[in-house]
Amino acid sequence: MTITGKQLFTTLDPDGTLTVAVEEVTVPDPTGNQVLVKMEAAPINPSDLAILVGAADLETASYSPGKFVATVPEPFNAGSKARHGLKLPAGNEGAGTVVAVGDSDTARSLLGQRVSCVPGNAYSEYCIADAAMCLPLGDHSAEDGASAFINPMTALGFVENARMDRQNAILHTVGASNLGQILTRICKEDGIGLVNIVRKDSQVDLLRSLGSTHVVNSADDDFMRQLSAAIEDTGAFYGFDPVGGGQGVDNAFKAMEQVAVSRMTEYSRYGSNQPKRMFIYGRLDMAPTILSPSYGFGWTLSGWLLFPFLQTAGAETVSRMRARVRESLTTTFASHYKKRVNLDEMLTKQAVTDYRVMRTGEKYLVTPWS
């Protein structure tokens, strides 16, 4: 069986030229535990943008049907040396219908079913995916299942990670994001304390409508006072930040330390020994992470990525997480989209410069066959 279809590729040359284009490709037959999925929907997540556009100058790029060519400035180009000359696919996750399968029992059981999958090249008309990583969607639409992996499993991963570290409260620095809304619903269902940081009053209202009781607006004059009060109420000395750049993590640590010091019964010139931990799980801001260590001597900052976490969590935990997502796909784990574009439309200047901004609540969905 020979199948051809459109697929998006991104290439960064040593001179900083970034080419993103849709091409016609021949799709290999699935073997073993593989399935061939006719893709129907794939979200553009922040995690996709690093490879899709990175730090490219999109305003001065040249655009033509199904293609754009841009320049990645230094030092960002030098920092991407490992991918120079590589022609890479894009699109972490999506959903579609299985149209061909390998010879394993797991693969054969999915033939004809609509599934959510994580192929790594979801911006395509057809994808080869691992049957073990496919989630049957039953009567759910492809749009329902397109974002069934990255954000839901990441939000669940935060809660599982907190439990492993014997924490019962979490701080999240971009609370109104799609992922943040999912985390808010999970924490409400599970009785986990949650401190949400947002940037607008409308986002405060949104999260409160979802049941969040501790929402702090970083634009308020008394932001740090509010943040410390929320940490005092919840005990959230454990948090996650997708921004990376700037002082967001620094502010979180400072507020945690203020609360910790207020609980001390004896003065110490070293500050508190209250354990405080923050994880950076994204780089929405490519600027340096600014820290001004004055947080006592019990603070830790580290990175967090979904797939390494799943590898360490164990098969039983991952299976339980995936089952929960499937059971509440259109409620707890629902995603919403601002706009739907096909493969050619996603590479227009209007679309690229819009979704690259990563505004809260304005996610794009790629529908290859529209």
LUMKOLLO-60969 format. One record per residue: residue in one letter; residue number from 1; x, y, z of N, C-alpha, C in turn. Coordinates in steps of 0.02 Angstrom, whole numbers. Each point is the difference from the previous one (the first is absolute). Example, Ala and Ser with C-alpha at 12.3 -4.5 7.8 and 13.67 -1.06 7.14 Angstrom:
BEGIN
("A"; 1; (660; -284; 390); (-45; 59; 0); (45; 60; 0))
("S"; 2; (-18; 53; -36); (42; 59; 3); (-39; 55; 37))
***
This chain:
BEGIN
("M"; 1; (42; -60; 0); (-42; 60; 0); (44; 62; 0))
("T"; 2; (-10; 44; -49); (38; 62; -4); (-47; 59; 13))
("I"; 3; (16; 38; 53); (-40; 59; 18); (45; 61; -1))
("T"; 4; (-24; 53; -31); (36; 63; 2); (-43; 52; 34))
("G"; 5; (32; 50; 28); (-37; 53; 34); (46; 58; 16))
("K"; 6; (-30; 55; 21); (37; 59; 18); (29; -6; 71))
("Q"; 7; (60; 27; 9); (31; 1; 66); (42; 64; 7))
("L"; 8; (0; 28; 60); (38; 61; 13); (70; -19; 25))
("F"; 9; (50; 37; -25); (69; -8; 23); (30; 68; 17))
("T"; 10; (47; 0; 47); (35; 61; 19); (74; -13; -1))
("T"; 11; (38; 45; -33); (72; -8; -8); (35; 65; 19))
("L"; 12; (51; -5; 41); (41; 58; 19); (70; -10; -27))
("D"; 13; (21; 45; -45); (67; -4; -29); (51; 34; 45))
("P"; 14; (64; -16; -8); (52; 29; 42); (2; 76; -1))
("D"; 15; (-22; 31; -56); (1; 73; -4); (-60; 33; 33))
("G"; 16; (-43; -41; 33); (-58; 28; 34); (-63; 3; -41))
("T"; 17; (1; -27; -61); (-60; -1; -42); (-47; -57; 22))
("L"; 18; (-60; 18; 20); (-50; -49; 21); (-51; -7; -56))
("T"; 19; (-8; -61; -25); (-49; -14; -52); (-52; -48; 27))
("V"; 20; (-63; 21; -2); (-56; -43; 22); (-46; -8; -60))
("A"; 21; (-11; -62; -21); (-37; -11; -62); (-39; -66; 3))
("V"; 22; (-54; 0; -38); (-41; -60; -8); (22; -35; -64))
("E"; 23; (13; -65; 6); (23; -39; -58); (-44; -62; -9))
("E"; 24; (2; -28; -58); (-33; -63; -14); (49; -57; 15))
("V"; 25; (-22; -48; 40); (44; -55; 19); (-36; -67; -11))
("T"; 26; (40; -52; -6); (-27; -69; -2); (4; -28; 71))
("V"; 27; (-56; -25; 23); (-5; -24; 69); (15; -75; 2))
("P"; 28; (46; -22; 44); (15; -72; 3); (-58; -40; 29))
("D"; 29; (-1; -64; -18); (-50; -44; 30); (16; -12; 73))
("P"; 30; (-50; -4; 44); (13; -15; 70); (23; -72; 9))
("T"; 31; (44; -10; 48); (25; -68; 16); (-4; -11; 75))
("G"; 32; (1; -62; 20); (2; -17; 71); (-57; 34; 39))
("N"; 33; (19; 42; 48); (-49; 33; 44); (-19; 69; -26))
("Q"; 34; (15; 14; -63); (-16; 65; -29); (-71; 1; -29))
("V"; 35; (-28; 61; -3); (-63; 11; -35); (8; 61; -45))
("L"; 36; (-37; 1; -53); (-1; 58; -45); (-65; 38; 13))
("V"; 37; (9; 64; 18); (-57; 41; 20); (-12; 54; -53))
("K"; 38; (-61; 4; -25); (-20; 56; -42); (-18; 57; 47))
("M"; 39; (44; 51; 3); (-6; 52; 50); (-58; 47; -16))
("E"; 40; (-38; 17; 52); (-57; 44; -9); (7; 65; 39))
("A"; 41; (40; 0; 54); (7; 61; 41); (64; -5; 41))
("A"; 42; (36; 57; 4); (62; 2; 40); (8; 71; 27))
("P"; 43; (9; 7; 66); (7; 67; 29); (70; 28; -10))
("I"; 44; (6; 66; 1); (65; 32; 2); (13; 19; 72))
("N"; 45; (39; -41; 34); (17; 11; 71); (63; 41; 6))
("P"; 46; (10; 34; 57); (63; 35; 11); (61; -45; -10))
("S"; 47; (-7; -65; 17); (56; -46; -8); (17; -13; -73))
("D"; 48; (-47; 14; -45); (13; -8; -72); (36; 60; -30))
("L"; 49; (-8; 58; 31); (25; 61; -31); (76; 5; -2))
("A"; 50; (34; -32; 48); (73; 4; 1); (29; -26; -66))
("I"; 51; (-27; -54; -24); (26; -29; -62); (-33; 31; -61))
("L"; 52; (-61; 24; 8); (-37; 27; -56); (24; 70; -20))
("V"; 53; (7; 44; 50); (21; 69; -15); (58; 24; 43))
("G"; 54; (8; -28; 60); (55; 20; 43); (2; 75; 10))
("A"; 55; (60; 28; -8); (10; 72; 9); (4; 36; -67))
("A"; 56; (-27; -29; -52); (5; 28; -68); (-35; 68; -4))
("D"; 57; (26; 43; -44); (-30; 65; -14); (-56; -11; -51))
("L"; 58; (-61; -4; 24); (-56; -17; -44); (-29; 61; -36))
("E"; 59; (15; 59; 24); (-25; 61; -33); (34; 11; -67))
("T"; 60; (64; -16; -4); (37; 12; -62); (7; -63; -43))
("A"; 61; (-31; -54; 21); (4; -63; -37); (-35; 6; -67))
("S"; 62; (19; -44; -47); (-35; -3; -65); (-51; -56; 2))
("Y"; 63; (-60; 14; -24); (-55; -48; 4); (-25; -16; -71))
("S"; 64; (-12; -64; -12); (-30; -23; -62); (-47; -58; 19))
("P"; 65; (-43; -22; -45); (-48; -53; 18); (35; -62; 29))
("G"; 66; (-19; -18; 61); (27; -59; 32); (73; 5; 20))
("K"; 67; (26; 62; 9); (71; 6; 16); (16; 69; 27))
("F"; 68; (47; 3; 47); (30; 65; 17); (74; -11; 14))
("V"; 69; (39; 53; -13); (72; -1; 11); (17; 60; 43))
("A"; 70; (31; -13; 58); (16; 53; 48); (72; -6; 23))
("T"; 71; (22; 50; 37); (68; 1; 27); (-2; -6; 76))
("V"; 72; (40; -45; 27); (8; -7; 72); (62; 39; 21))
("P"; 73; (-8; 52; 40); (57; 42; 18); (47; -34; 50))
("E"; 74; (60; 26; 3); (46; -22; 52); (-20; 33; 66))
("P"; 75; (11; -30; 58); (36; -64; 10); (-45; -61; -4))
("F"; 76; (-65; 10; -18); (-47; -56; -2); (20; -51; -52))
("N"; 77; (25; 23; -57); (22; -48; -52); (58; -42; 24))
("A"; 78; (49; 31; 32); (57; -37; 26); (-22; -50; 52))
("G"; 79; (-50; 18; 40); (-25; -45; 51); (-38; -59; -28))
("S"; 80; (-17; 2; -65); (-36; -54; -33); (45; -40; -47))
("K"; 81; (65; 3; 12); (49; -31; -45); (-14; -74; -12))
("A"; 82; (-26; -34; 51); (-11; -72; -6); (-51; -18; -54))
("R"; 83; (-43; 47; -18); (-51; -16; -51); (16; 30; -68))
("H"; 84; (58; 32; -7); (18; 29; -64); (1; -53; -56))
("G"; 85; (-36; 15; -53); (-1; -45; -57); (-48; -57; 4))
("L"; 86; (-32; -10; 58); (-47; -55; 8); (-69; 20; -25))
("K"; 87; (-31; -43; -37); (-69; 11; -23); (-47; -37; 47))
("L"; 88; (-35; 38; 41); (-37; -30; 55); (-76; 7; -9))
("P"; 89; (-38; -51; 19); (-73; 6; 2); (-20; 39; 62))
("A"; 90; (-64; 17; 4); (-25; 38; 58); (-71; -21; 17))
("G"; 91; (-20; 14; 61); (-67; -18; 24); (3; -59; 47))
("N"; 92; (-2; 14; 65); (7; -54; 48); (-59; -48; 2))
("E"; 93; (-61; 29; -2); (-59; -42; 11); (-56; 17; -47))
("G"; 94; (-49; -44; -3); (-59; 12; -41); (-47; -58; 4))
("A"; 95; (-49; 0; -45); (-50; -54; -1); (-22; -13; -71))
("G"; 96; (-19; -62; -12); (-24; -19; -66); (-23; -72; 0))
("T"; 97; (-10; -28; -59); (-27; -67; -6); (54; -48; -25))
("V"; 98; (5; -58; 31); (49; -51; -19); (-23; -34; -64))
("V"; 99; (41; 5; -53); (-20; -27; -65); (43; -60; -21))
("A"; 100; (54; -14; 36); (41; -59; -14); (39; -16; 63))
("V"; 101; (19; -64; 9); (32; -20; 62); (56; -50; -14))
("G"; 102; (45; -5; 49); (51; -52; -1); (-30; -67; 21))
("D"; 103; (43; -48; 15); (-26; -67; 12); (-6; -18; 74))
("S"; 104; (9; 47; 46); (-9; -16; 71); (-74; 0; 17))
("D"; 105; (-18; -35; 53); (-69; -2; 22); (-25; 69; 21))
("T"; 106; (44; 38; 34); (-20; 68; 21); (-14; 44; -59))
("A"; 107; (42; -3; -51); (-11; 40; -60); (-63; -21; -37))
("R"; 108; (-10; -65; -8); (-59; -24; -37); (-65; 20; 35))
("S"; 109; (1; 5; 66); (-61; 17; 37); (-22; 72; -12))
("L"; 110; (44; 41; -28); (-17; 71; -11); (-23; 15; -70))
("L"; 111; (2; -48; -46); (-18; 13; -69); (-71; 28; -5))
("G"; 112; (-7; 57; -34); (-65; 31; -9); (-22; 45; 56))
("Q"; 113; (38; 2; 55); (-19; 41; 57); (30; 71; -4))
("R"; 114; (-37; 47; 28); (27; 68; 8); (41; 0; 64))
("V"; 115; (61; 27; -4); (45; -2; 58); (35; 67; 9))
("S"; 116; (20; 12; 61); (48; 53; 15); (69; -31; -2))
("C"; 117; (50; 36; -27); (66; -30; -6); (54; 54; 9))
("V"; 118; (62; -24; 9); (57; 45; 11); (55; -19; -49))
("P"; 119; (-9; 16; -64); (47; -24; -51); (63; 42; -8))
("G"; 120; (-3; 64; 22); (57; 44; -10); (1; 34; -67))
("N"; 121; (-45; -20; -45); (-6; 33; -66); (-74; 9; -16))
("A"; 122; (-37; 26; 49); (-73; 4; -6); (-24; 50; -52))
("Y"; 123; (44; 46; -21); (-20; 47; -52); (10; -34; -68))
("S"; 124; (-41; -49; -12); (4; -43; -59); (-70; -26; -16))
("E"; 125; (-8; -23; -61); (-64; -32; -17); (-1; -72; 24))
("Y"; 126; (59; -32; 3); (5; -69; 26); (60; -4; 47))
("C"; 127; (-7; -40; 53); (54; -9; 48); (7; -73; 19))
("I"; 128; (62; -22; 11); (13; -64; 31); (5; 12; 75))
("A"; 129; (-37; -39; 40); (0; 9; 72); (8; -68; 34))
("D"; 130; (23; 1; 62); (7; -60; 41); (-68; -16; 29))
("A"; 131; (-24; -60; -12); (-66; -21; 24); (-5; 6; 76))
("A"; 132; (55; -13; 34); (-2; 2; 73); (-11; 71; 27))
("M"; 133; (15; 50; -42); (-9; 69; 21); (-65; 30; -27))
("C"; 134; (-41; -40; -33); (-63; 24; -27); (-56; -8; 51))
("L"; 135; (-44; 49; 3); (-56; -1; 46); (-64; -4; -41))
("P"; 136; (-36; -57; 0); (-63; -4; -38); (-50; 52; 26))
("L"; 137; (-32; 35; -46); (-44; 55; 19); (-74; -19; 1))
("G"; 138; (-16; -60; -22); (-70; -20; 1); (-42; 47; -43))
("D"; 139; (-53; 27; 31); (-46; 45; -36); (25; 72; -2))
("H"; 140; (55; 15; 33); (25; 68; 1); (27; 20; -69))
("S"; 141; (-4; 64; -16); (25; 26; -63); (76; 6; 2))
("A"; 142; (30; 9; -58); (72; 11; -3); (19; 65; 36))
("E"; 143; (-43; 50; -6); (14; 63; 34); (-1; -10; 76))
("D"; 144; (-46; -41; 25); (-1; -15; 72); (65; -32; 22))
("G"; 145; (27; -44; -43); (58; -39; 20); (67; 28; -23))
("A"; 146; (0; 55; -38); (62; 25; -28); (51; 19; 54))
("S"; 147; (-24; 28; 55); (44; 23; 54); (-6; -46; 61))
("A"; 148; (-9; -64; -12); (-13; -47; 55); (63; -24; 35))
("F"; 149; (58; 21; -24); (61; -27; 31); (42; 54; 35))
("I"; 150; (27; 48; -36); (51; 44; 29); (-26; 38; 61))
("N"; 151; (-52; 41; -9); (-24; 40; 56); (-31; -42; 56))
("P"; 152; (-46; -47; -16); (-29; -40; 54); (51; -41; 39))
("M"; 153; (46; -33; -36); (49; -42; 35); (51; 43; 38))
("T"; 154; (15; 60; -26); (45; 45; 36); (-32; 23; 65))
("A"; 155; (-63; 22; -3); (-35; 23; 60); (-6; -56; 51))
("L"; 156; (-18; -59; -24); (-3; -58; 46); (69; -17; 27))
("G"; 157; (51; 9; -43); (68; -13; 22); (22; 45; 57))
("F"; 158; (-21; 64; -2); (15; 46; 55); (-28; -27; 65))
("V"; 159; (-62; -22; -2); (-33; -24; 61); (33; -64; 24))
("E"; 160; (15; -46; -47); (34; -62; 20); (69; 14; 29))
("N"; 161; (36; 47; -31); (67; 18; 25); (-5; 28; 71))
("A"; 162; (-50; 43; 10); (-9; 29; 67); (-14; -54; 52))
("R"; 163; (-41; -47; -18); (-16; -54; 47); (62; -42; 16))
("M"; 164; (40; -14; -53); (61; -38; 11); (46; 36; 50))
("D"; 165; (-1; 67; -3); (42; 40; 45); (-37; 20; 64))
("R"; 166; (-58; -31; 12); (-40; 10; 60); (-21; 73; 10))
("Q"; 167; (-20; 30; -56); (-26; 68; 1); (-75; -2; -13))
("N"; 168; (-37; 43; 34); (-72; 2; -11); (-24; 68; -26))
("A"; 169; (46; 39; -26); (-18; 64; -30); (51; 18; -54))
("I"; 170; (-24; 35; -52); (41; 17; -58); (-9; 74; -17))
("L"; 171; (54; 32; -22); (-2; 67; -28); (12; -5; -74))
("H"; 172; (-41; 36; -40); (8; -2; -73); (1; 72; -25))
("T"; 173; (51; 17; -40); (11; 70; -17); (-38; 25; -61))
("V"; 174; (-31; -44; -39); (-40; 22; -57); (-68; -35; 5))
("G"; 175; (-37; 20; 51); (-59; -37; 19); (-57; -1; -50))
("A"; 176; (-5; 51; -44); (-57; 4; -45); (12; -34; -67))
("S"; 177; (59; -29; -10); (13; -36; -62); (-46; -60; -5))
("N"; 178; (-2; -31; -60); (-41; -60; -8); (21; -53; 50))
("L"; 179; (65; -10; 6); (26; -48; 49); (-18; 21; 71))
("G"; 180; (5; 66; 14); (-16; 25; 66); (-73; -12; 19))
("Q"; 181; (-44; 7; -48); (-71; -13; 13); (-11; -74; 16))
("I"; 182; (34; -44; -37); (-5; -71; 14); (26; -15; 70))
("L"; 183; (58; 30; 18); (28; -11; 66); (-48; 24; 54))
("T"; 184; (-33; 55; -11); (-49; 26; 48); (-56; -50; 12))
("R"; 185; (-25; -30; -54); (-54; -50; 7); (25; -61; 37))
("I"; 186; (60; -24; -17); (27; -59; 34); (8; 13; 74))
("C"; 187; (30; 56; 18); (13; 14; 71); (-66; 7; 39))
("K"; 188; (-50; 28; -32); (-65; 6; 33); (-30; -69; 12))
("E"; 189; (5; -44; -50); (-27; -68; 7); (38; -40; 52))
("D"; 190; (66; 11; 5); (42; -42; 42); (14; 30; 69))
("G"; 191; (-25; 61; 13); (12; 31; 65); (71; 22; 9))
("I"; 192; (33; 20; -55); (69; 25; 3); (-2; 76; 2))
("G"; 193; (36; 30; 47); (5; 73; 2); (34; 26; -62))
("L"; 194; (-23; 57; -25); (29; 28; -61); (1; 76; 3))
("V"; 195; (58; 29; -12); (7; 72; -7); (13; 15; -73))
("N"; 196; (-46; 37; -31); (6; 18; -71); (24; 73; -6))
("I"; 197; (51; 11; -40); (23; 68; -16); (-22; 16; -71))
("V"; 198; (-33; 58; -9); (-23; 22; -66); (22; 72; -11))
("R"; 199; (-18; 29; -58); (23; 67; -17); (-57; 50; -10))
("K"; 200; (-62; -24; -1); (-57; 45; -14); (-58; -16; 47))
("D"; 201; (-42; 51; 12); (-60; -10; 41); (-47; -50; -33))
("S"; 202; (-5; 1; -67); (-44; -47; -34); (22; -72; 11))
("Q"; 203; (66; -10; 8); (25; -68; 14); (-15; -21; 72))
("V"; 204; (0; 49; 45); (-20; -14; 69); (-73; -24; -1))
("D"; 205; (-42; 35; -36); (-71; -19; -3); (-9; -69; -31))
("L"; 206; (39; -14; -52); (-6; -65; -34); (16; -56; 48))
("L"; 207; (55; 4; 36); (20; -54; 44); (-47; -6; 60))
("R"; 208; (-24; 56; 25); (-48; -4; 55); (-65; -34; -22))
("S"; 209; (-18; 11; -64); (-60; -34; -25); (10; -75; -5))
("L"; 210; (64; -22; -3); (15; -72; -1); (9; -29; 70))
("G"; 211; (-6; 44; 51); (4; -24; 69); (66; 13; 34))
("S"; 212; (46; 37; -32); (64; 15; 32); (-11; 52; 55))
("T"; 213; (28; -12; 58); (-10; 45; 58); (59; 45; 13))
("H"; 214; (57; -14; -30); (60; 40; 10); (28; 20; -68))
("V"; 215; (-22; 58; -25); (22; 26; -64); (31; 69; 12))
("V"; 216; (62; 9; -21); (37; 62; 13); (19; 32; -66))
("N"; 217; (-15; 65; -7); (14; 37; -61); (67; 35; 8))
("S"; 218; (49; -18; -42); (67; 29; 4); (2; 74; -18))
("A"; 219; (-54; 25; -31); (-3; 71; -17); (-23; 44; 57))
("D"; 220; (-24; -30; 55); (-24; 39; 57); (58; 30; 39))
("D"; 221; (-11; 59; 27); (54; 33; 38); (21; -41; 61))
("D"; 222; (-46; -36; 30); (16; -39; 59); (7; -75; -16))
("F"; 223; (26; -13; -60); (7; -69; -24); (38; -44; 50))
("M"; 224; (58; 22; 23); (40; -41; 44); (-35; -14; 66))
("R"; 225; (-37; 49; 26); (-38; -11; 61); (-53; -53; -11))
("Q"; 226; (-36; 6; -57); (-51; -49; -15); (29; -70; -9))
("L"; 227; (58; -3; -34); (32; -65; -13); (21; -32; 65))
("S"; 228; (29; 38; 45); (21; -27; 65); (-60; -25; 39))
("A"; 229; (-55; 38; -2); (-60; -21; 37); (-28; -66; -28))
("A"; 230; (2; -7; -67); (-26; -62; -31); (44; -59; 18))
("I"; 231; (66; 11; 2); (45; -54; 20); (-10; -18; 74))
("E"; 232; (-10; 50; 41); (-14; -11; 71); (-63; -43; 8))
("D"; 233; (-52; 15; -38); (-63; -37; 6); (5; -72; -24))
("T"; 234; (39; -11; -53); (2; -66; -32); (60; -43; 19))
("G"; 235; (55; 32; 20); (61; -37; 11); (34; -19; -65))
("A"; 236; (-9; 41; -53); (28; -15; -66); (73; 23; -4))
("F"; 237; (44; -43; 23); (72; 12; -5); (30; -40; -58))
("Y"; 238; (-41; -15; -50); (17; -47; -53); (-36; 24; -63))
("G"; 239; (37; 18; -52); (-34; 30; -57); (30; -15; -68))
("F"; 240; (-38; 19; -51); (18; -13; -69); (-7; 64; -41))
("D"; 241; (49; 12; -44); (4; 62; -39); (16; -16; -73))
("P"; 242; (-43; 19; -48); (14; -11; -70); (34; 58; -35))
("V"; 243; (12; 55; 36); (26; 60; -32); (76; -3; -7))
("G"; 244; (34; -18; 54); (73; -8; -3); (37; 66; 8))
("G"; 245; (-10; 47; -45); (36; 63; 2); (-32; 49; 49))
("G"; 246; (41; 48; 22); (-26; 52; 44); (2; -19; 73))
("Q"; 247; (-43; 32; 40); (3; -5; 73); (-58; -38; 31))
("G"; 248; (-38; -37; -40); (-57; -36; 27); (19; -50; 54))
("V"; 249; (51; -41; -13); (23; -49; 49); (29; 35; 61))
("D"; 250; (37; 53; -11); (29; 39; 54); (-54; 27; 46))
("N"; 251; (-54; 27; -28); (-55; 25; 40); (-33; -56; 41))
("A"; 252; (-8; -58; -31); (-29; -56; 36); (42; -20; 60))
("F"; 253; (65; -7; -11); (45; -18; 56); (-1; 54; 55))
("K"; 254; (0; 63; -19); (0; 53; 50); (-63; -3; 43))
("A"; 255; (-58; -11; -33); (-63; -4; 38); (0; -61; 46))
("M"; 256; (26; -57; -25); (4; -59; 41); (43; 12; 62))
("E"; 257; (56; 35; -10); (45; 13; 55); (-31; 49; 50))
("Q"; 258; (-38; 49; -24); (-34; 45; 46); (-46; -38; 47))
("V"; 259; (-37; -47; -28); (-45; -40; 41); (40; -43; 48))
("A"; 260; (53; -32; -25); (40; -44; 42); (32; 39; 58))
("V"; 261; (26; 59; -13); (32; 41; 53); (-51; 21; 52))
("S"; 262; (-61; 15; -22); (-52; 21; 48); (-19; -56; 48))
("R"; 263; (16; -62; -17); (-16; -57; 43); (58; -19; 45))
("M"; 264; (58; 31; -9); (58; -18; 40); (-7; 25; 72))
("T"; 265; (21; -40; 46); (-2; 20; 71); (67; 28; 23))
("E"; 266; (52; -12; -38); (66; 27; 16); (32; 31; -62))
("Y"; 267; (35; 55; 10); (33; 35; -55); (60; -41; -25))
("S"; 268; (9; 0; -66); (60; -29; -31); (22; 46; -55))
("R"; 269; (64; 18; 0); (25; 45; -52); (1; -34; -68))
("Y"; 270; (-10; -66; -2); (-1; -37; -63); (-71; -5; -29))
("G"; 271; (-48; 25; 36); (-69; -7; -22); (-30; -66; 22))
("S"; 272; (-55; -19; -31); (-36; -61; 20); (32; -62; -30))
("N"; 273; (-16; -57; 30); (20; -64; -30); (-61; -36; -30))
("Q"; 274; (-54; 38; -11); (-59; -27; -32); (17; -22; -72))
("P"; 275; (-11; -64; -17); (12; -21; -70); (-46; 38; -47))
("K"; 276; (28; 27; -52); (-37; 37; -52); (25; -25; -67))
("R"; 277; (-47; -20; -43); (22; -29; -64); (-42; 28; -58))
("M"; 278; (34; 20; -53); (-32; 22; -61); (27; -39; -59))
("F"; 279; (-44; -16; -47); (19; -34; -62); (-15; 46; -59))
("I"; 280; (47; 7; -45); (-12; 35; -64); (-15; -54; -52))
("Y"; 281; (-60; 5; -30); (-19; -52; -49); (-10; 28; -70))
("G"; 282; (20; 62; -11); (-7; 29; -67); (43; 63; -5))
("R"; 283; (3; 28; -61); (38; 61; -11); (-44; 48; -41))
("L"; 284; (-56; 20; 28); (-42; 49; -34); (36; 66; -7))
("D"; 285; (46; 14; 46); (42; 60; -5); (72; -25; -6))
("M"; 286; (32; 17; -56); (68; -24; -13); (54; 40; 36))
("A"; 287; (-20; 51; 37); (48; 40; 38); (29; -41; 57))
("P"; 288; (56; 22; 30); (30; -37; 55); (-48; -4; 60))
("T"; 289; (6; -54; 37); (-35; -8; 63); (37; 40; 54))
("I"; 290; (-34; 49; 29); (32; 44; 49); (-14; -24; 71))
("L"; 291; (52; -14; 37); (-6; -21; 69); (40; 48; 45))
("S"; 292; (-26; 14; 57); (36; 40; 50); (-3; -37; 66))
("P"; 293; (39; -53; 6); (-7; -46; 57); (0; 34; 68))
("S"; 294; (-59; 3; 28); (-10; 26; 67); (-57; -40; 31))
("Y"; 295; (2; -65; -16); (-57; -43; 16); (15; -49; 56))
("G"; 296; (49; 16; 43); (20; -50; 48); (47; -50; -32))
("F"; 297; (5; -58; 30); (46; -50; -28); (-34; -66; -15))
("G"; 298; (-64; 2; -16); (-36; -62; -16); (-33; 2; -67))
("W"; 299; (24; 43; -47); (-35; 6; -64); (35; -39; -55))
("T"; 300; (-42; -24; -47); (25; -39; -57); (-37; 21; -63))
("L"; 301; (37; 12; -54); (-29; 14; -65); (25; -52; -49))
("S"; 302; (-46; -32; -35); (19; -51; -48); (-48; 0; -59))
("G"; 303; (17; -37; -52); (-43; -5; -59); (-49; -57; 7))
("W"; 304; (-53; 2; -40); (-50; -53; 1); (-25; -9; -72))
("L"; 305; (3; -62; -24); (-27; -17; -66); (-45; -60; 7))
("L"; 306; (-52; -2; -41); (-51; -53; 6); (28; -69; -12))
("F"; 307; (34; -11; -56); (20; -68; -18); (50; -31; 50))
("P"; 308; (50; 37; 23); (43; -28; 52); (-39; -17; 64))
("F"; 309; (-49; 42; 17); (-41; -16; 59); (-38; -65; -10))
("L"; 310; (-31; -9; -58); (-38; -61; -13); (44; -62; 3))
("Q"; 311; (62; 7; -22); (46; -57; 2); (16; -20; 72))
("T"; 312; (3; 48; 44); (16; -16; 70); (-62; -16; 41))
("A"; 313; (-59; 21; -23); (-61; -11; 40); (-22; -72; 1))
("G"; 314; (16; -37; -52); (-19; -71; -2); (-63; -13; -40))
("A"; 315; (-6; -60; -27); (-55; -17; -45); (-68; 5; 35))
("E"; 316; (-3; -21; 62); (-65; 1; 36); (-26; 71; 8))
("T"; 317; (45; 46; 19); (-20; 70; 9); (-21; 31; -66))
("V"; 318; (39; -13; -53); (-16; 28; -65); (-67; -27; -25))
("S"; 319; (-12; -64; 9); (-63; -30; -21); (-59; 32; 37))
("R"; 320; (9; 11; 64); (-53; 32; 40); (-12; 72; -24))
("M"; 321; (53; 36; -16); (-7; 69; -24); (-37; 1; -67))
("R"; 322; (18; -44; -45); (-32; -2; -67); (-73; -19; 5))
("A"; 323; (-16; -46; 45); (-70; -20; 9); (-42; 59; 26))
("R"; 324; (30; 39; 44); (-36; 59; 26); (-13; 51; -55))
("V"; 325; (49; 10; -43); (-9; 47; -55); (-57; -23; -46))
("R"; 326; (0; -64; -16); (-52; -27; -45); (-70; 8; 30))
("E"; 327; (-5; -11; 65); (-66; 3; 33); (-27; 71; 5))
("S"; 328; (44; 51; 0); (-22; 69; 10); (26; 46; -56))
("L"; 329; (1; -27; -61); (31; 35; -56); (-34; 67; -16))
("T"; 330; (-65; 3; 6); (-36; 61; -19); (-21; 42; 61))
("T"; 331; (24; -19; 59); (-16; 39; 60); (65; 25; 32))
("T"; 332; (28; -40; 44); (62; 20; 35); (56; 17; -49))
("F"; 333; (6; -38; -53); (58; 7; -45); (-18; 33; -67))
("A"; 334; (-55; 36; -2); (-21; 31; -63); (48; 56; -21))
("S"; 335; (11; 5; -65); (39; 55; -29); (-44; 41; -46))
("H"; 336; (18; 63; -8); (-39; 45; -42); (48; 36; -48))
("Y"; 337; (-26; 16; -59); (43; 27; -53); (-28; 66; -27))
("K"; 338; (47; 45; -14); (-17; 64; -30); (-15; -6; -74))
("K"; 339; (40; -40; -35); (-5; -2; -73); (23; -68; -26))
("R"; 340; (-29; -20; -57); (19; -62; -32); (30; 16; -68))
("V"; 341; (57; -30; -16); (36; 13; -63); (23; -66; -29))
("N"; 342; (7; -1; -67); (29; -60; -31); (76; 8; -3))
("L"; 343; (34; -48; -31); (73; 1; 0); (28; 61; -36))
("D"; 344; (-31; 20; -54); (25; 59; -36); (-16; 64; 39))
("E"; 345; (-60; 4; 27); (-22; 60; 36); (41; 12; 63))
("M"; 346; (26; -52; 31); (38; 9; 62); (67; 33; -13))
("L"; 347; (22; 5; -63); (64; 30; -17); (-7; 69; -31))
("T"; 348; (-60; 30; 2); (-8; 68; -23); (26; 48; 54))
("K"; 349; (18; 60; -21); (26; 49; 48); (-51; 16; 54))
("Q"; 350; (-63; 6; -20); (-52; 16; 49); (-5; -52; 54))
("A"; 351; (2; -64; -20); (-6; -54; 49); (63; -7; 43))
("V"; 352; (58; -2; -32); (62; -12; 35); (14; 54; 53))
("T"; 353; (-8; 63; -20); (14; 54; 47); (-52; 4; 56))
("D"; 354; (-58; -31; -11); (-52; -1; 51); (12; -55; 51))
("Y"; 355; (6; -63; -23); (7; -54; 48); (69; -1; 33))
("R"; 356; (49; 32; -31); (66; 4; 31); (0; 40; 65))
("V"; 357; (-48; 48; 7); (-5; 42; 60); (-20; -41; 61))
("M"; 358; (-36; -56; -11); (-21; -45; 54); (-44; 35; 51))
("R"; 359; (-49; 39; -23); (-46; 33; 46); (-43; -52; 35))
("T"; 360; (-15; 13; 63); (-42; -45; 39); (-68; -8; -33))
("G"; 361; (-21; -63; -8); (-67; -14; -27); (-6; 9; -75))
("E"; 362; (55; 5; -36); (-4; 11; -73); (39; -53; -38))
("K"; 363; (-12; -62; 16); (35; -55; -32); (-28; -14; -70))
("Y"; 364; (46; -18; -46); (-20; -18; -69); (-5; -76; -5))
("L"; 365; (-45; -22; -45); (-7; -71; -15); (11; -10; -75))
("V"; 366; (45; -46; -17); (15; -15; -69); (-45; -58; -23))
("T"; 367; (-38; 12; -53); (-44; -52; -28); (24; -13; -71))
("P"; 368; (43; -50; -10); (36; -9; -64); (-43; -7; -62))
("W"; 369; (-61; -25; 8); (-40; -15; -59); (-52; 54; -14))
("S"; 370; (0; 54; 37); (-50; 53; -11); (17; 43; -59))
***
